[in-house]
Structure formats: C-alpha cells, structure tokens
C-alpha cells in the first residue's frame, strides 16, 4: 500500500482568487473570529485537565459533527501562528434536506476562546468556467504541517490544503444563499460561510492486488522522530476488521511526505492498533490512542506500544475523536463529537504515567 500525490489545482485556485480578489491567508481569519466558545466545568473524564465547549448552536447541531484536531504546535516550532496559540478542528456534514455541505475547518484561539468556521471547497474548471463543490469526506483527522493542512479522507487517502490559499467572500460578491454553493456570474454562494479554503491536491491511496486498502480514518504528527512522521490509522468497530497504524516520513524542507523515485510515499511502519480507535499520537515512541465507547459511555485512552496497549478506562468524555500532542505543555488535545456532549479537552501527559 502507498500514496500517490495528484497534480495541484493551480489554475482552479488562481481562477477563484481572481474572482474573489486574491487569497487572504490564515492571518485574516484569525483576525476575524466571529463565534465565542467557553470553558466547561464538571467531571469530563479521569485524565482531562481542562475543557472547552462551543457556542449553543454548534454544541447542539446534528448537521455538523466535529472529528479531527490539530494545533499550531504541529504547524510551527514556535507553537504559534500570527502570535496566537490555535486549535484546528475538522467537521463533516450529514445530508440534510437533500443538501450535503461537505467538510469544514474551525480555527480556535486559546487566548480568548473565539473561533470561526471555514468551508472546504473543491474548485474545478469546465470549459473555462469556474465551479465549486463541497468536499465530501469524513474528515476524521487533520494535521497542520507548516503551511499545509492534511485532512483524512478514509479510503481515498488524504486531502491537502495550503493555508495561503484561504479566501474571503467579499460582501458585494456573496450570493447570500445559505443552502447553495457555487459561482453564478460574479456572485459566489458558499452556504453562508465568509471564508473558503480550496483543495490544493490529494495523496491518493493505492493498494496492490491482494492487499487490504488502509483506511485513513485519523491523522497526527510525530515531531519527535527523525525525520518527523505523519501518523495514520483506521477506525474499525469489530475485532475481525483491520485496525492498523501507519507512519509516513515527512520532508522537513517542504513539509510534505517523502516520495521515492517511483513517485510513491510508502509507510515505514505498519502496526496493529485496537478496535474502535478514533485517534493516535506518538510521543517518545509511546502511542496514545483514543477509543470511543459510543454516545453514552465515557471514552478510553490506550497507552503503550502497538500490540501492548493498556487501557485507561473512563479517561475521556463520551465520543472522543482525533488526538494531537502539544510539546511545551506536555499535553494532548482531543475533541468529542456527539450533540450536547461536545467538548475540546486537554489531557496532561503526567496523568497517563505510572498507572
């Protein structure tokens, strides 16, 4: 099994930029956060240090479900972007009324718990005419790698975005239709989102005959290995299904995957995880794996080496998803998915030692 990088959508992104007045980048989004989260208190798991939750609409909606999490500590050695410590959370949409809005990314400023959603879009050119479509992926994991976002796309591999491509819909060009996405003349409908981020390219999953394709259910970054590695794994609810963990070397010059002369990105390790795992992070060779026990029971954390992972029961709230490590604070961040039980939680690594 391996990954093959597709061509970049250079012409499509340029056409979108020409229409919208050019890209504005991540700094513009972080300077224009429009929603207010808050600290959340109470018992949220034996290993949780602190927790936050969304505004009431995002906390309760059944249209959108949070999945992946990464941080500015993944993106930069300074652990900051534009002087801010930032979380990035992916969501996928469920089809409502015949409309599938795809996936979005949320940027959350830890200084004041303000945040904003950005719609992920697929630009195409048909006979010279620009079209926009939603990115229909589960978005179960995300890694903020330098200037790039890598978003898990299950059997497809993962999708790559460049944050310099972030664009704002000007007031005079916004289509104003909350249930539409597309370009009509010089008007752009974006389901009401102010900012959009177009797909740059993809890492397409390819498997030789006779081998089971790896499902890219979640992603994380291991900065401690040499070279750094993108960690991927697959969710599987039953023991008789594959639940594998893989590592792909990252080129520190480009912050993209290492590629062989044949154009393939090969995993350097392939290990066995545990059923129902939703995210995995590696620190100093030790794996930290989130495990969901459904919408009503608290989640678990499995810690150790592949094949010898030990469960910390009642460690997390119900419905934990992806997990990311923040080096300077020696802590993990995770996000939970179920309506009215949605939190972003920090887990100090000291609470997972010697138990």
N, C-alpha and C positions, 0 to 999 in steps of 0.2 A: 504494500500500500504506500502511496506517496501523494504529494500535492504538486499541481502544475499551475503556475501563475498565468492568468489571462492577460490580454492586452489592456492597456489603460484607456479609459474613456476620455481621452484628451479633447477630441472635437466636441463631444457632447457637453462636457463641463464648460468648455470655452463658450459654446452657444448659450448655455444657461447664464453664464457670467455676463455675456454681452447683453442679454435681456434684462438682467437684474442690476446691472451697474457694477459688476465685478464682485469678487469674494471679499468678505469682511474678517474671516478668521475667528479663532476661539476668543480672542480678547474682547471682541464686540459682544459676543454672547454673555461672557462673564460680567460685562459692564451693563447688562440689560436683563438681569434676572427678575422675573415677574411673579413668582409664587413663593409662599412662605411656609417652610416646614417648622418643626418644633422638637424640643427634647421630649422623650417619652419615658415615663417612670413606671415602676412596678416590677414584678418578677417576670423576666423575659428569658430565662434560661440560666443554668448554674454557672456558665462560663462567660456570660455577657457582662461587659464593663459599663457601657452606656449605650443608649439607643435614641433614635430619632424617628419621626414619622412624617408623612406627607400632609398636605392640606386636606380638608374633608372630602373634596371631590376625588382626588387621586387615591385617597385611602379606601374609598368605597367602590370605585368604578369596577364594573365587570367587563368593560370594553377593552381595557388595557391591563396587562399583567407584568410586573417587574421581574427580571430574570438575571441578567449579568451585572457584575460590578467590577470596576477598576478605579484607579486613583491617580492623582498627579504624582504620587511617589513611584508609580510604574513608568510614568511619562518622562520624568526628569530626575537627574541626580540631586537637584536642589529640593525635590519633592514639592515644588510649587510651579504653578502656571500663572503668569502675569501677577506674581506676588501673592497668589492665593493657594490655599490647600483645598483641593477639589476632589469630589467623588463623581464618577461617571456611571450611570445605571441604564441598562437597556430594558425596553419593554416590548412585548409583542401584542398585537391587537387580535381580538376574536371578532369574527364576522358578525356584524350587527345590521339587520335590515338590508342584507344583500351587499353591504359595503365592508371591505377588508382594508383597513388603513395601514397595514404592514407592520413596521417597527419604528421605534424612536429611541433617541438617546437623551438622557437628562443630565445636566451639569449642576452640581450642588456645592455651594460654597460653605465650607465648615465654619467660617468665621461668624456668619450670621444666619445660617440655615436657609438662605434663599436659593431658589433654583429655577431652571427653565427647561422645558422640553424642546427638542429639535427633531424634526421629521427626517427620516432616512428615505432617500428617493433614488430611483433608477432613471437616469436620463437616456434617451435614445434619439437618433436622428433618422427619420423616414422621409426619403426624397427631399432632404434638406430641411424638413420641418421638425422642430423640437417637440418631443413628447416626454411626459413624466409619468412614472408608475410607482406604486408603493413597493417597498422591499418586503416581500412576504417570506420572512424567516422567523424561526422561533426565538432567535437572539438569546440563547441560553447562557452565553458567556461573552465577555468582552475584555480586551487588553488594550490599554492606552500605551502604545510603544512609540516614544518620541513624537514625531508629527503625525503618527498614524493611529487609527482605531482599527482593531481586528475584531470582527463580530462573528460569533459561531453561527453556522448555517446547517447544522446536523449532517445529513448525508451529502450535502453539496460541498462541504469543506468549510471555509470561512470567507467573509467579505471584508475588503479593505477600503477604508476611507482615509483621506488626507484632510486634517483639520484646517489647513489653509484654504480648502475649497468651501468652507462654510459660507452660506449666502443669506442675506436678509431680503425679504419680500418688501419692497418699498410700498408706502401707503397708497400711492397713486397707481400701483400695478396689481395690488392684491385683488383677487377675484371676489373675495368676501363670501364664498360659498363654503360652509362648514362640512358639507357632505360630498365635496368634489376635489379632485386632484388633476391638474393638467394645465396646458397652455392654450389659451384661446386668443389669437391675435397678440396683443401686447399685455394681456391680463394673465395672471398666474393664480390658480386656485390651489391651495395647499392644506385643505381640511382646517383652515383657520390658524395654522402654525405660522409664526413670524419668521422663523429660520428653518432652512433646509440644508441637508448635507448629502451631496450626491455620491453614489458608489464610484470609487476610483478604479478598482479592479478586484479580482477574486483569486483565491487559492482553491482550485477545483480538486476535489477528492477523486483519486483514480485508484482502482484496485485490480490487480492481475486476476485472471480467471482462477476460480477455485478457492479464493480467499474472501473472507467476510469483510465488507467495507467498514471502516471505522466511522462511527457517528460522532461528529464534533458537537457534543452537547454543551460543553463548557470550556473555558479557556482561562489561563492565568500566566503570570510571568515569574520565572525563577531567575532573579538577578544575581544570585549567589554562585551560580555555576559558571564555568569557563568553557566556551562562551555562554552568555545568557541563553535561556531556553524558553520557548513557548510551550506551555504545558496544556495538553488537551485530554479530554476524557469523554466517556459516553455513559449516559443515563440508561439504566435497564431495571425495570421493576421486578423481574423474576431472576432466580438464580441460574436458570438454564439458558439465559441470554448472555451475550458477551458484555462485560463491563470493564473495558480496558482503559489504561492510562498511557499516554504517549508524550514524548519530548521531541521538539524540533529546534535545532540550533538557530540562533539569531545572529545576524551580522551587525556588530556594534557600529559600523560606519554608516550603514543605510537604515538600520532598524527594521530590516525585512528579513525573511527567512533565508538561511544559507541555501544555495542552489548548486547542484552538481553540473558537470559539463553537459549532461543529458537534459538539463532544464528541470530536473525533479528536485523537490525538497523531501528528504527522507527522514523518518523518525530515527533517532539514535537509540531510543529505548522504547520497549513496549511491555507494560506490566499489567498485572491483574488488580483491579480495584474491588469494590463491594457493590452489591445491589442497591439501587435507589440513591446512588451518589449524585449530587447536583453540582458540586464544585470541588476543585482540588488545588491546593497551593503547596509549594515545596520550599522549605527553609532549612538550610544546612543539611540537606539530604533527608530530612524528615518530611513526610507527607501529612497534610491536614485536609481532611475530606469531609464536606458537609453531606449529611444524609437526611432525607425527608421521610417523615412517618405519616404523611397525609395532612389534611387541613385542620385536624382536631388535636393531634398529639404533638408534643414538643419534638424538635429535631435533635439529631445527634451529631457529634464530631468524631470521626475515626482518625487516630493518630498513629504514626509509625512508618514502617516500610511496606511497600506492596507485598501482599501475601501474609503480612503480620500486622495488620491494622487493628488497633484496640479502640473499642467504642467508649466515648464519654456520653452516657445517656443523659437526657434532659438538659443537654448543654445549650440548646438554642431554642428560639421560638418555633412554632409550627410553620412548616413550609419554607425552610431555608433553601436558598438557591446558590448562586456562584459565591466565590470567596477570593479575596485579594489581600496581600500582605503589605504592611507599611513599616519599612525597616527602622526608622528613627524612633518610633514609638513601640516597636516590638509587638505589634498588634495586628489582628486581622479585621477585615470588614466583610460583612455579608448582608444580603437583602432577602426579605421574605415576600411571598407572592400573593397570599390569599386576601380577598377583600375584607376590610375591617380588622385584619390581623397583619397589617403591612408595616414592617419596620426596617430600618437600616441599623445594623448593630455592630459595635466594636467589641472584639474579643481579645483581651490581653493574653499574650502567649504564656505568661507566667502562670495563668490559671489552667494550663494544659500540661504542666510539668509535674512529674513525680506523683501521679495519681493513678 
